[in-house]
Amino acid sequence: MNSRPPLTVYLAAPRGFCAGVDRAIRIVELALQKWGAPVYVRHEIVHNRFVVDRLRDLGAVFVEELDEAPDDRPVIFSAHGVPRSVPAEAARRNMIQVDATCPLVTKVHMEAARHAQEGLQLVMVGHAGHPEVIGTMGQLPPGEVLLVESVADVATLAPRDPARLAWVTQTTLSVDDTAEIVAALQARFPGITGPAKDDICYATTNRQAAVKAIAGKIDALLVIGAPNSSNSRRLVEVGRTAGCGYAQLVGRADEIDWRALEGIRTIGVTAGASAPEVLVEEVVDALRSRFDVTVEMVETAREDIEFKVPRVLRQPA
């Protein structure tokens, strides 16, 4: 007789790796194949310790600043993007540089540059200190990008010319929170220019929609992702806002707070865009060890996007 309590696991889809993360990881693997170890990576290639540790074991060396990397080894820029000063310094040092910036982040960089050429001051919706925000703000000279993190920030914004503004966003924000901030910007600055749709990437949007689809029928939500992963943290917030009473961010199965899950009958499981599927399987196996598990997949979108790696990695050494 099975003494384990029954548990229905709603597995959100899409979840886990997005095309930009997939590409960034492949770039490091291909660079190691082409040039051998070590290759240097500025900042964690993606925000996931499991992924970073595996690449480190293959010969990648992760550094926070370019001056920690030698001139004679390749350097890779992380998926989050870097300020323009970083590749400029790498070029000055004649380093082999490979850009693993997600193409959807690069698109925001190009938007920023275009707005600046048109004489507009930029407002960026994002989280202070996040590497993607640092990279995007670093596309333009100091003072040309104003950062807002909340609706309250919009009220205190002091642009150079309120009639000459444009906005962009970090790609990994909460869709709903960002819509509120953009609405506040448009209300205060009616002439502000923006993208045709916000810059939040398809993967972030899809993962949040999948969480919303299960939030109303689960007692708890487990989001697999790193504490420094913006899109993973947003999934926790989205789950709570959408009606899930308890949501927990876990890096791996051994971080699950089992006491908080006592008495539950239903649970949702998803993963941030930089978390591999093997960690989802690990969490589901951990649930099976304590519950009589039934798994139900809840799919809200199909993703078939793939990004090419840089040309330098498609050519022989």
C-alpha positions in Angstrom: 0.0 0.0 0.0 1.3 3.4 -1.0 1.6 5.7 2.1 2.8 8.7 0.2 0.2 11.5 -0.2 -1.1 12.2 -3.7 0.2 15.2 -5.6 -0.6 16.6 -9.0 2.3 18.3 -10.6 1.4 20.9 -13.2 4.5 21.2 -15.4 4.4 24.6 -17.1 5.4 24.9 -20.8 7.3 26.7 -22.2 9.9 26.6 -19.4 13.7 26.5 -19.1 16.3 27.4 -21.8 15.4 30.0 -24.4 17.1 30.5 -27.7 19.5 33.2 -26.4 20.7 31.1 -23.5 21.1 28.0 -25.8 23.2 30.1 -28.2 25.4 31.6 -25.4 26.2 28.1 -24.0 27.0 26.8 -27.4 29.3 29.7 -28.1 31.4 28.8 -25.0 31.5 25.1 -26.0 32.4 25.9 -29.6 35.1 28.4 -28.4 36.7 25.7 -26.3 36.6 23.3 -29.2 38.2 25.9 -31.5 40.8 27.5 -29.3 41.2 25.0 -26.5 41.1 25.8 -22.7 41.1 28.2 -21.2 38.7 30.7 -22.8 37.6 33.6 -20.6 34.0 34.7 -20.1 33.2 38.1 -18.8 30.5 37.6 -16.2 28.5 34.4 -15.9 27.5 33.4 -19.4 24.0 33.0 -18.1 22.7 33.2 -14.6 22.7 29.6 -13.5 25.3 28.0 -11.3 24.8 24.4 -12.7 25.5 25.7 -16.2 28.5 27.8 -15.2 30.0 25.0 -13.2 29.7 22.6 -16.1 31.4 25.1 -18.5 34.1 25.8 -15.9 34.8 22.1 -15.8 35.3 22.1 -19.6 37.8 24.9 -19.3 36.0 28.2 -19.2 37.3 30.9 -16.8 34.7 33.3 -15.5 35.8 36.8 -14.7 33.9 40.0 -13.7 36.1 42.5 -15.6 38.2 42.4 -18.7 41.4 43.3 -16.9 41.2 39.9 -15.2 41.6 38.2 -18.6 45.0 37.9 -20.4 45.5 39.4 -23.9 46.4 36.1 -25.6 43.3 34.1 -24.8 39.8 34.5 -26.3 37.2 36.4 -24.3 33.4 35.9 -24.5 30.9 38.5 -23.5 27.9 37.1 -21.7 24.3 36.8 -23.0 23.3 39.9 -21.0 25.4 42.2 -23.1 28.2 44.7 -22.2 28.7 48.4 -22.4 30.4 49.6 -25.6 33.6 50.4 -23.6 34.2 46.6 -23.1 34.6 45.5 -26.7 36.5 48.8 -27.4 39.0 47.9 -24.7 39.3 44.3 -26.0 40.0 45.6 -29.4 42.7 48.0 -28.0 44.3 44.9 -26.5 44.0 42.9 -29.7 42.1 40.2 -27.9 40.1 37.6 -29.8 36.5 38.6 -28.7 33.3 36.6 -29.2 30.0 38.3 -28.4 27.4 36.0 -26.9 24.9 38.8 -26.3 21.4 37.6 -26.9 20.2 38.9 -30.3 17.1 40.3 -28.6 19.2 42.3 -26.2 21.3 43.5 -29.2 18.1 44.7 -30.7 17.5 46.9 -27.7 21.1 48.2 -28.0 20.4 49.1 -31.6 17.1 50.9 -30.7 19.0 52.9 -28.1 21.6 54.0 -30.6 18.9 54.9 -33.1 17.0 57.1 -30.6 20.3 58.8 -29.6 21.1 59.6 -33.3 17.7 61.2 -33.5 18.6 63.5 -30.5 16.3 61.7 -28.0 17.2 61.1 -24.4 16.5 57.5 -23.4 14.4 56.2 -20.5 15.2 52.6 -19.6 12.7 50.5 -17.6 14.8 47.9 -15.7 16.5 46.9 -12.5 19.5 48.9 -11.4 22.7 46.9 -11.3 21.5 44.1 -13.5 24.2 43.3 -16.2 21.7 43.7 -19.0 20.8 47.2 -17.8 24.5 48.1 -17.3 25.2 46.9 -20.8 22.3 48.8 -22.4 22.9 52.0 -20.5 26.5 51.7 -21.5 25.7 51.9 -25.2 25.3 55.7 -24.8 27.3 58.4 -23.0 26.6 59.1 -19.3 23.4 61.0 -18.7 21.8 59.9 -22.0 19.9 57.0 -20.4 17.6 57.6 -17.4 16.7 54.4 -15.4 13.2 53.9 -14.0 12.4 50.8 -11.8 8.8 51.6 -10.8 5.8 53.8 -11.4 7.0 56.0 -8.5 10.3 56.7 -10.3 8.4 58.1 -13.3 7.0 60.9 -11.2 10.5 62.1 -10.2 12.1 61.7 -13.6 13.9 64.9 -14.7 14.7 64.7 -18.4 16.7 67.2 -20.3 13.7 68.0 -22.6 10.4 66.3 -21.8 9.3 66.5 -25.4 12.4 64.6 -26.7 12.3 61.2 -25.0 12.2 57.5 -26.0 11.8 54.4 -23.9 13.2 50.9 -24.0 13.0 48.0 -21.4 15.1 45.2 -20.0 14.1 42.0 -21.8 13.4 40.0 -18.6 10.8 42.1 -16.7 7.3 41.3 -15.5 5.0 42.0 -18.4 2.2 43.4 -16.2 4.5 45.6 -14.1 6.2 47.0 -17.2 2.9 47.8 -18.8 2.0 49.9 -15.7 5.4 51.8 -15.8 5.1 52.4 -19.6 1.5 53.7 -19.1 2.8 56.1 -16.5 5.6 57.3 -18.8 3.1 57.9 -21.6 0.7 59.7 -19.3 3.5 62.1 -18.0 5.3 62.4 -21.4 2.6 62.1 -24.1 5.2 62.5 -26.9 7.5 59.8 -25.7 8.7 57.4 -28.4 8.8 53.6 -27.9 9.2 50.3 -29.7 6.2 48.9 -31.6 5.8 46.5 -28.6 7.9 46.5 -25.5 11.3 44.9 -25.5 10.4 42.1 -23.1 11.5 39.0 -25.0 9.2 36.2 -26.2 10.7 33.7 -23.8 10.0 35.9 -20.7 6.5 36.6 -21.9 5.8 32.9 -22.7 7.1 31.6 -19.3 5.0 34.2 -17.4 1.9 33.3 -19.4 2.4 29.6 -18.6 2.7 30.4 -14.9 -0.5 32.5 -15.1 -2.3 29.5 -16.7 -1.6 27.2 -13.7 -1.5 29.7 -10.8 -5.2 29.5 -10.0 -5.2 25.7 -9.6 -2.1 25.1 -7.6 -1.4 25.2 -3.8 2.3 26.0 -4.4 4.7 26.9 -7.2 8.4 25.9 -7.6 10.4 28.1 -9.9 13.8 26.6 -10.8 16.4 29.3 -11.3 19.2 31.3 -9.8 18.6 34.2 -7.3 20.4 36.6 -9.6 18.3 35.5 -12.6 15.8 38.3 -13.3 13.4 36.3 -15.4 13.3 33.5 -12.7 12.5 36.0 -9.9 9.8 37.5 -12.0 8.1 34.1 -12.4 7.9 33.8 -8.6 6.2 37.3 -8.5 3.9 36.5 -11.4 2.8 33.3 -9.7 1.9 35.1 -6.4 0.1 37.9 -8.2 -1.9 35.4 -10.3 -3.3 33.7 -7.2 -0.8 31.1 -6.1 -0.6 31.2 -2.3 3.0 30.1 -2.1 5.8 30.4 -4.6 9.5 29.4 -4.0 12.6 30.0 -6.1 15.0 27.0 -5.9 18.4 26.5 -7.6 18.2 22.7 -7.3 16.1 20.1 -5.6 18.2 20.2 -2.4 17.0 23.8 -1.8 13.3 22.9 -1.6 11.7 23.9 1.7 9.7 20.7 2.3 8.0 22.1 5.5 6.3 24.8 3.4 4.9 22.0 1.1 3.3 19.9 3.8 -0.4 19.2 3.1 -0.4 20.4 -0.5 -2.3 18.5 -3.2 -1.3 20.4 -6.3 2.0 22.1 -7.3 3.3 24.0 -10.3 6.8 23.5 -11.6 8.5 25.8 -14.0 12.1 27.0 -14.8 13.6 30.3 -15.7 15.2 30.8 -19.1 18.7 29.9 -18.0 17.8 26.7 -16.1 18.4 23.4 -17.9 15.7 20.7 -18.1 17.9 18.3 -16.1 17.2 20.4 -13.0 13.4 20.2 -13.7 13.7 16.4 -13.8 15.7 16.5 -10.6 12.9 18.5 -8.8 10.2 16.2 -10.1 12.1 13.2 -9.0 12.5 14.8 -5.5 8.7 15.3 -5.4 8.2 11.6 -6.4 10.3 10.6 -3.5 7.8 12.2 -1.0 4.5 12.1 -2.9 2.5 9.8 -5.1 2.9 12.1 -8.2 0.7 12.6 -11.2 2.3 14.9 -13.8 0.2 17.1 -16.1 1.7 19.3 -18.8 0.2 22.7 -19.3 1.4 24.1 -22.6 0.5 27.7 -23.5 2.9 28.2 -26.5 5.3 26.5 -28.8 8.8 27.9 -29.2 10.9 27.1 -32.3 13.3 30.1 -32.4 16.9 29.4 -32.9 19.8 31.9 -33.1 23.0 31.4 -35.1 26.4 31.5 -33.4 28.8 34.2 -34.5 30.6 33.6 -37.8 34.0 33.4 -36.2 32.9 30.1 -34.6 31.6 28.7 -37.9 35.1 29.0 -39.5 38.1 26.7 -38.9 40.8 28.0 -36.5 
